[in-house]
Amino acid sequence: MKPYNTDQSKKEEVRTMFDNIAPKYDLLNHTLSMSIDRLWRRRVVKVVRRAKPRRILDVATGTGDLAIAMARRIDGVQVLAVDLSEGMLDVARRKVEARGLDGRIVLDRADAEHLDIATASVDVATVAFGVRNFGDLAAGLRELARTLKPGGKVVILEFSRPANPIFRALYEFYSCRILPRIGGLISRDRRAYEYLPASVGEFPGPAEFLKILEAAGFRNCKARSQSFGIAQIYVGER
């Protein structure tokens, strides 16, 4: 699915959408999630830190929250953080500079499916809430695999549909009815906040996504449910 259903490709629409909502993205993201997204990112950082990486690639970095968290909590690490949206990167640059991390984090505009990064050059690749926005999911995952050194890890944080039917119904009422109204009012782009929860429903479930990861070149793939299945942390090895 696409945010606006125009003649543009999904990739072009996603870039336009995030450029539109970038100024209010952090406010809405943390408010509408009641800051539980911060907890999930901390857990991702713990997983990444155990791999003892020196160089991390953070794809679909958005406003840089995960890249910043990894640079602050993992000693000596260098993070290359890329995103398709220049609007989101502008916000990320201001945050990185404000925290004095511009020597540890390099921000660049890039397409997840065509990364200008050497093969087998990074220790860990991460994506937080970005893979479901890839224009071509399989191609994007293969590109992540290409950049990783043998034995390197991919760590992906993404939303999922809770398995419990009662909890799922409550979650989907909030995300599909309440979230678009608030998000649309504040960002002035309601279609963006209709697309974001709807895209979760269309994204493969954990078991299916693990198979997709394996097909892209990863092994020992596992999913770790977060907050009753609202999100998953996927881990795979190159």
Secondary structure, DSSP 8 states (H G I E B T S, - for coil): --SS-SSS-HHHHHHHHHHHHHHHHHHHHHHHTTTHHHHHHHHHHHHHHHT--SEEEEES-TTSHHHHHHHHHSTT-EEEEEES-HHHHHHHHHHHHHTT-TTTEEEEE-BTTB--S-TT-EEEEEEES-GGG-SSHHHHHHHHHHHEEEEEEEEEEEE---SSHHHHHHHHHIIIIIHHHHHHHHHS-HHHHHHHHHHHHHS--HHHHHHHHHHTT-EEEEEEEETTTTEEEEEEE-
